[in-house]
């Protein structure tokens, strides 16, 4: 049953009343540099915050063997985080509404050169309507919103009349294995909401992502005799050109994929890192190229990986040096498929109504060409997987920031959604 106007108004006001505390909480999260493998303190912090609110708590490690055995598991590397997954569990007195997962990730990407930032990358500084810092938008603002949307209901004496799981995961920026582990652990619900920074829109379609490294060997000699050697770094340029041909071919297929046909360049190959050589006066004997590429929903990661491997091998056969020194392709991170959120679910209808109340306009949907943990719930749980969150700028870039007025509206929409989707009951005394 839709919320009555008086309750809607009380919820909107409650979020606004708690928003200063929500901002301060978000700044605390941003101040913790939770880079890959260093998320333990922030996960402990969230654990204690949820526990102090009276949630039943669960904390568990990722199961490498179980992840490897699952078709949605991504490749494990030496850099893989061993930080725990945190789940806070709200259980109602009586289960009358729809259950819900509220998920966020707290791992962040490296901050890059500090001298390019206006302020230290983990400052959480507020300038006008924006909060700055690595992870402020992606997605510590959303992590705080999950908690404070529920806090807003409690402030007016209400709690969800259904089970709600507040999940804090890691490895979202590298493999997606954290979200997958929650599924393998047995957590599921009638819907999931993940407040990634999506410009107050709902993600309708999302690409899959592969990470891989191409390893090249050269023929080292002194530079005075470089014509007799083979420069592995120079060879990398030729391999990158071959990879760009794969990217172009995949983009030419966009017309075959609904939600992607009108995008200028839906499939993006990123040469994210190159390292090689040992000495400026020695022809390099090695070079590694770290790459990320997206794939269309409906295509398996294994099939896309196979094509990449085969096409690099075929190119090598056409190259005089590589034919006798073939590249090695190693998949070392994301091995994740994309998804399409089919329209018409009850959960989407409820979110659309909550959004219109909080934001004053109809909910828009769009395609985003990056990885999202919602793929786990869309593909494996097979539940409505709603990715919807605040306006942001420069995620993964310099001076990343999140819009605070947008964050307030999103938190209001989330609180309204929770109340409508889960139903409400009086807070337990």
MOZIFEN-V274764 format. One record per residue. N is the residue number from 1. RES is the residue in three letters. SS is DSSP state (hx for helix, st for strand, lp for the rest). PHI is phi in radians with two decimals (999 if undefined). Layout:
N:RES:SS:PHI ; N:RES:SS:PHI
//
This chain:
1:UNK:lp:999 ; 2:UNK:lp:-1.03 ; 3:UNK:lp:-1.21 ; 4:UNK:lp:-1.37 ; 5:UNK:hx:-0.99 ; 6:UNK:hx:-1.13 ; 7:UNK:hx:-1.16 ; 8:UNK:hx:-0.97 ; 9:UNK:hx:-1.11 ; 10:UNK:hx:-1.12 ; 11:UNK:hx:-1.16 ; 12:UNK:hx:-1.02 ; 13:UNK:hx:-1.18 ; 14:UNK:hx:-1.14 ; 15:UNK:hx:-1.06 ; 16:UNK:hx:-1.09 ; 17:UNK:hx:-1.13 ; 18:UNK:lp:-1.64 ; 19:UNK:hx:-1.26 ; 20:UNK:hx:-1.08 ; 21:UNK:hx:-1.15 ; 22:UNK:hx:-1.13 ; 23:UNK:hx:-1.08 ; 24:UNK:hx:-1.09 ; 25:UNK:hx:-1.11 ; 26:UNK:hx:-1.08 ; 27:UNK:hx:-1.08 ; 28:UNK:hx:-1.06 ; 29:UNK:hx:-1.13 ; 30:UNK:hx:-1.10 ; 31:UNK:lp:-1.19 ; 32:UNK:lp:-1.64 ; 33:UNK:lp:-1.33 ; 34:UNK:lp:-1.50 ; 35:UNK:st:-1.21 ; 36:UNK:lp:-0.95 ; 37:UNK:lp:1.53 ; 38:UNK:lp:-2.17 ; 39:UNK:lp:-1.63 ; 40:UNK:hx:-1.00 ; 41:UNK:hx:-1.08 ; 42:UNK:hx:-1.25 ; 43:UNK:hx:-1.19 ; 44:UNK:hx:-1.10 ; 45:UNK:hx:-1.05 ; 46:UNK:hx:-1.13 ; 47:UNK:hx:-0.96 ; 48:UNK:hx:-1.18 ; 49:UNK:hx:-1.14 ; 50:UNK:hx:-1.20 ; 51:UNK:hx:-1.07 ; 52:UNK:hx:-1.14 ; 53:UNK:lp:-1.56 ; 54:UNK:lp:1.62 ; 55:UNK:lp:-1.32 ; 56:UNK:st:-1.20 ; 57:UNK:st:-2.07 ; 58:UNK:st:-2.38 ; 59:UNK:st:-2.47 ; 60:UNK:st:-2.62 ; 61:UNK:lp:-1.55 ; 62:UNK:lp:-1.39 ; 63:UNK:lp:-1.71 ; 64:UNK:hx:-1.05 ; 65:UNK:hx:-1.18 ; 66:UNK:hx:-1.14 ; 67:UNK:hx:-1.13 ; 68:UNK:hx:-1.10 ; 69:UNK:hx:-1.41 ; 70:UNK:lp:-1.60 ; 71:UNK:lp:-1.10 ; 72:UNK:lp:-1.64 ; 73:UNK:lp:-1.30 ; 74:UNK:lp:-1.72 ; 75:UNK:lp:-1.22 ; 76:UNK:lp:-1.57 ; 77:UNK:lp:-2.32 ; 78:UNK:lp:-1.09 ; 79:UNK:lp:-1.52 ; 80:UNK:lp:-1.05 ; 81:UNK:lp:-1.20 ; 82:UNK:lp:-1.96 ; 83:UNK:lp:-1.18 ; 84:UNK:lp:-1.34 ; 85:UNK:st:-1.64 ; 86:UNK:st:-2.03 ; 87:UNK:st:-2.32 ; 88:UNK:st:-1.76 ; 89:UNK:st:-2.08 ; 90:UNK:st:-1.70 ; 91:UNK:lp:-2.06 ; 92:UNK:lp:-1.37 ; 93:UNK:lp:-1.17 ; 94:UNK:lp:-2.46 ; 95:UNK:lp:-1.43 ; 96:UNK:lp:-2.06 ; 97:UNK:lp:-1.86 ; 98:UNK:lp:-1.56 ; 99:UNK:lp:-1.31 ; 100:UNK:st:-2.64 ; 101:UNK:st:-1.85 ; 102:UNK:st:-1.93 ; 103:UNK:st:-2.08 ; 104:UNK:st:-2.55 ; 105:UNK:st:-2.03 ; 106:UNK:lp:-2.04 ; 107:UNK:lp:-1.33 ; 108:UNK:st:-2.23 ; 109:UNK:lp:-1.42 ; 110:UNK:lp:-0.97 ; 111:UNK:lp:-1.48 ; 112:UNK:lp:1.37 ; 113:UNK:lp:-1.27 ; 114:UNK:hx:-1.13 ; 115:UNK:hx:-1.28 ; 116:UNK:hx:-1.53 ; 117:UNK:lp:-1.52 ; 118:UNK:lp:-1.19 ; 119:UNK:lp:-2.31 ; 120:UNK:lp:-0.91 ; 121:UNK:lp:-1.04 ; 122:UNK:lp:-1.92 ; 123:UNK:lp:-1.32 ; 124:UNK:lp:1.16 ; 125:UNK:lp:-1.15 ; 126:UNK:st:-1.87 ; 127:UNK:st:-2.29 ; 128:UNK:lp:1.13 ; 129:UNK:lp:-1.64 ; 130:UNK:st:-2.17 ; 131:UNK:st:-1.86 ; 132:UNK:st:-1.84 ; 133:UNK:lp:2.52 ; 134:UNK:lp:-1.10 ; 135:UNK:lp:1.53 ; 136:UNK:hx:-0.98 ; 137:UNK:hx:-1.59 ; 138:UNK:hx:-1.98 ; 139:UNK:hx:-2.40 ; 140:UNK:hx:-1.26 ; 141:UNK:hx:-1.08 ; 142:UNK:hx:-1.20 ; 143:UNK:hx:-1.07 ; 144:UNK:hx:-1.17 ; 145:UNK:hx:-1.07 ; 146:UNK:hx:-0.97 ; 147:UNK:hx:-1.31 ; 148:UNK:hx:-1.38 ; 149:UNK:hx:-1.13 ; 150:UNK:hx:-1.21 ; 151:UNK:hx:-1.02 ; 152:UNK:hx:-1.09 ; 153:UNK:hx:-1.18 ; 154:UNK:hx:-1.07 ; 155:UNK:hx:-1.08 ; 156:UNK:lp:-1.84 ; 157:UNK:lp:1.45 ; 158:UNK:st:-2.13 ; 159:UNK:st:-2.51 ; 160:UNK:st:-1.07 ; 161:UNK:lp:-1.62 ; 162:UNK:lp:-2.82 ; 163:UNK:lp:-1.21 ; 164:UNK:st:-2.23 ; 165:UNK:st:-1.87 ; 166:UNK:st:-1.74 ; 167:UNK:st:-1.87 ; 168:UNK:st:-2.06 ; 169:UNK:st:-2.07 ; 170:UNK:lp:-2.22 ; 171:UNK:lp:1.24 ; 172:UNK:lp:-1.17 ; 173:UNK:lp:-1.47 ; 174:UNK:lp:-2.27 ; 175:UNK:lp:-2.45 ; 176:UNK:lp:1.37 ; 177:UNK:hx:-1.25 ; 178:UNK:hx:-1.13 ; 179:UNK:hx:-1.10 ; 180:UNK:hx:-1.06 ; 181:UNK:hx:-1.13 ; 182:UNK:hx:-1.11 ; 183:UNK:hx:-1.18 ; 184:UNK:hx:-1.13 ; 185:UNK:lp:-1.31 ; 186:UNK:lp:1.87 ; 187:UNK:lp:-1.37 ; 188:UNK:lp:-2.67 ; 189:UNK:lp:-2.80 ; 190:UNK:lp:-1.38 ; 191:UNK:st:-2.88 ; 192:UNK:st:-2.30 ; 193:UNK:st:-2.22 ; 194:UNK:st:-2.15 ; 195:UNK:lp:-1.48 ; 196:UNK:lp:-1.19 ; 197:UNK:lp:-1.30 ; 198:UNK:lp:-2.08 ; 199:UNK:lp:1.00 ; 200:UNK:lp:1.06 ; 201:UNK:lp:-2.19 ; 202:UNK:st:-1.78 ; 203:UNK:st:-1.31 ; 204:UNK:st:-1.61 ; 205:UNK:st:-2.54 ; 206:UNK:st:-2.53 ; 207:UNK:lp:-1.33 ; 208:UNK:st:-1.46 ; 209:UNK:st:-2.48 ; 210:UNK:st:-2.11 ; 211:UNK:st:-1.93 ; 212:UNK:st:-2.68 ; 213:UNK:st:-2.17 ; 214:UNK:st:-1.77 ; 215:UNK:st:-1.85 ; 216:UNK:st:-2.08 ; 217:UNK:st:-1.98 ; 218:UNK:lp:-1.97 ; 219:UNK:st:-2.18 ; 220:UNK:lp:-1.30 ; 221:UNK:lp:-2.57 ; 222:UNK:st:-1.17 ; 223:UNK:hx:-1.08 ; 224:UNK:hx:-1.14 ; 225:UNK:hx:-2.09 ; 226:UNK:hx:-1.10 ; 227:UNK:hx:-1.13 ; 228:UNK:hx:-1.60 ; 229:UNK:lp:-1.84 ; 230:UNK:st:-2.52 ; 231:UNK:lp:-1.48 ; 232:UNK:hx:-1.11 ; 233:UNK:hx:-1.25 ; 234:UNK:hx:-1.06 ; 235:UNK:hx:-1.09 ; 236:UNK:hx:-1.04 ; 237:UNK:hx:-1.05 ; 238:UNK:hx:-1.20 ; 239:UNK:hx:-1.17 ; 240:UNK:hx:-1.07 ; 241:UNK:hx:-1.06 ; 242:UNK:hx:-1.17 ; 243:UNK:hx:-1.14 ; 244:UNK:hx:-1.12 ; 245:UNK:hx:-1.17 ; 246:UNK:hx:-1.08 ; 247:UNK:hx:-1.01 ; 248:UNK:hx:-1.11 ; 249:UNK:hx:-1.12 ; 250:UNK:hx:-1.18 ; 251:UNK:hx:-1.15 ; 252:UNK:lp:-1.19 ; 253:UNK:lp:-1.62 ; 254:UNK:hx:-1.07 ; 255:UNK:hx:-1.12 ; 256:UNK:hx:-1.52 ; 257:UNK:lp:-2.18 ; 258:UNK:lp:-0.96 ; 259:UNK:lp:1.44 ; 260:UNK:lp:-2.05 ; 261:UNK:lp:-1.13 ; 262:UNK:lp:-1.74 ; 263:UNK:lp:-1.37 ; 264:UNK:lp:-1.13 ; 265:UNK:lp:-2.62 ; 266:UNK:lp:-1.25 ; 267:UNK:lp:-1.81 ; 268:UNK:lp:-2.03 ; 269:UNK:st:-1.74 ; 270:UNK:st:-2.00 ; 271:UNK:st:-1.51 ; 272:UNK:st:-1.50 ; 273:UNK:st:-2.83 ; 274:UNK:st:-2.29 ; 275:UNK:st:-2.49 ; 276:UNK:st:3.11 ; 277:UNK:lp:1.34 ; 278:UNK:lp:-2.26 ; 279:UNK:lp:-2.81 ; 280:UNK:lp:-1.09 ; 281:UNK:lp:-1.79 ; 282:UNK:st:-2.14 ; 283:UNK:lp:-1.10 ; 284:UNK:lp:-1.07 ; 285:UNK:lp:-1.60 ; 286:UNK:st:-2.65 ; 287:UNK:st:-2.76 ; 288:UNK:st:-2.02 ; 289:UNK:st:-2.04 ; 290:UNK:st:-1.70 ; 291:UNK:st:-2.25 ; 292:UNK:st:-2.34 ; 293:UNK:st:-2.45 ; 294:UNK:st:-1.67 ; 295:UNK:st:-2.37 ; 296:UNK:lp:-1.25 ; 297:UNK:lp:-1.00 ; 298:UNK:lp:1.63 ; 299:UNK:lp:-1.78 ; 300:UNK:lp:-1.28 ; 301:UNK:hx:-1.08 ; 302:UNK:hx:-1.10 ; 303:UNK:hx:-1.16 ; 304:UNK:hx:-1.13 ; 305:UNK:hx:-1.10 ; 306:UNK:hx:-1.09 ; 307:UNK:hx:-1.11 ; 308:UNK:hx:-1.04 ; 309:UNK:hx:-1.08 ; 310:UNK:hx:-1.19 ; 311:UNK:hx:-1.28 ; 312:UNK:hx:-1.18 ; 313:UNK:hx:-1.11 ; 314:UNK:hx:-1.15 ; 315:UNK:hx:-1.08 ; 316:UNK:hx:-1.02 ; 317:UNK:hx:-1.15 ; 318:UNK:hx:-1.56 ; 319:UNK:lp:-1.82 ; 320:UNK:lp:-1.00 ; 321:UNK:lp:-1.39 ; 322:UNK:lp:-1.17 ; 323:UNK:lp:-1.04 ; 324:UNK:lp:-1.82 ; 325:UNK:lp:-2.41 ; 326:UNK:lp:-1.09 ; 327:UNK:lp:-1.16 ; 328:UNK:st:-1.91 ; 329:UNK:st:-1.87 ; 330:UNK:st:-2.14 ; 331:UNK:st:-1.56 ; 332:UNK:st:-2.34 ; 333:UNK:st:-2.98 ; 334:UNK:st:-0.81 ; 335:UNK:st:-2.48 ; 336:UNK:st:-2.08 ; 337:UNK:lp:-1.62 ; 338:UNK:lp:-1.52 ; 339:UNK:st:-2.59 ; 340:UNK:st:-2.14 ; 341:UNK:lp:-1.51 ; 342:UNK:lp:-1.20 ; 343:UNK:lp:-1.26 ; 344:UNK:lp:1.84 ; 345:UNK:lp:-1.24 ; 346:UNK:hx:-1.05 ; 347:UNK:hx:-1.09 ; 348:UNK:hx:-1.15 ; 349:UNK:hx:-1.06 ; 350:UNK:hx:-1.13 ; 351:UNK:hx:-1.11 ; 352:UNK:hx:-1.05 ; 353:UNK:hx:-1.16 ; 354:UNK:hx:-1.12 ; 355:UNK:hx:-1.08 ; 356:UNK:hx:-1.11 ; 357:UNK:hx:-1.15 ; 358:UNK:hx:-1.37 ; 359:UNK:hx:-1.88 ; 360:UNK:lp:1.36 ; 361:UNK:lp:-2.72 ; 362:UNK:lp:-1.10 ; 363:UNK:lp:-1.31 ; 364:UNK:lp:-1.67 ; 365:UNK:st:-2.15 ; 366:UNK:st:-2.79 ; 367:UNK:st:-1.71 ; 368:UNK:st:-2.19 ; 369:UNK:lp:-1.72 ; 370:UNK:lp:-2.21 ; 371:UNK:lp:-1.26 ; 372:UNK:lp:-2.42 ; 373:UNK:lp:-1.13 ; 374:UNK:hx:-1.02 ; 375:UNK:hx:-1.04 ; 376:UNK:hx:-1.05 ; 377:UNK:hx:-1.36 ; 378:UNK:hx:-1.25 ; 379:UNK:hx:-1.58 ; 380:UNK:hx:-1.96 ; 381:UNK:hx:-1.21 ; 382:UNK:lp:1.01 ; 383:UNK:lp:-2.11 ; 384:UNK:st:-0.99 ; 385:UNK:st:-2.00 ; 386:UNK:st:-1.79 ; 387:UNK:st:-1.92 ; 388:UNK:st:-2.77 ; 389:UNK:lp:-2.85 ; 390:UNK:lp:-1.37 ; 391:UNK:lp:-1.22 ; 392:UNK:st:-2.51 ; 393:UNK:st:-2.44 ; 394:UNK:lp:1.11 ; 395:UNK:lp:-1.10 ; 396:UNK:lp:1.19 ; 397:UNK:lp:-2.04 ; 398:UNK:lp:-1.53 ; 399:UNK:lp:1.04 ; 400:UNK:lp:-0.97 ; 401:UNK:st:-2.70 ; 402:UNK:st:-2.17 ; 403:UNK:st:-1.34 ; 404:UNK:hx:-1.27 ; 405:UNK:hx:-1.04 ; 406:UNK:hx:-1.14 ; 407:UNK:hx:-1.07 ; 408:UNK:hx:-1.10 ; 409:UNK:hx:-1.08 ; 410:UNK:hx:-1.10 ; 411:UNK:hx:-1.11 ; 412:UNK:hx:-1.11 ; 413:UNK:hx:-1.08 ; 414:UNK:hx:-1.13 ; 415:UNK:hx:-1.11 ; 416:UNK:hx:-1.09 ; 417:UNK:hx:-1.07 ; 418:UNK:hx:-1.04 ; 419:UNK:hx:-1.10 ; 420:UNK:hx:-1.36 ; 421:UNK:hx:-1.23 ; 422:UNK:hx:-1.55 ; 423:UNK:lp:1.30 ; 424:UNK:st:-2.34 ; 425:UNK:st:-2.52 ; 426:UNK:st:-1.12 ; 427:UNK:lp:-1.05 ; 428:UNK:lp:-1.14 ; 429:UNK:lp:-1.22
//
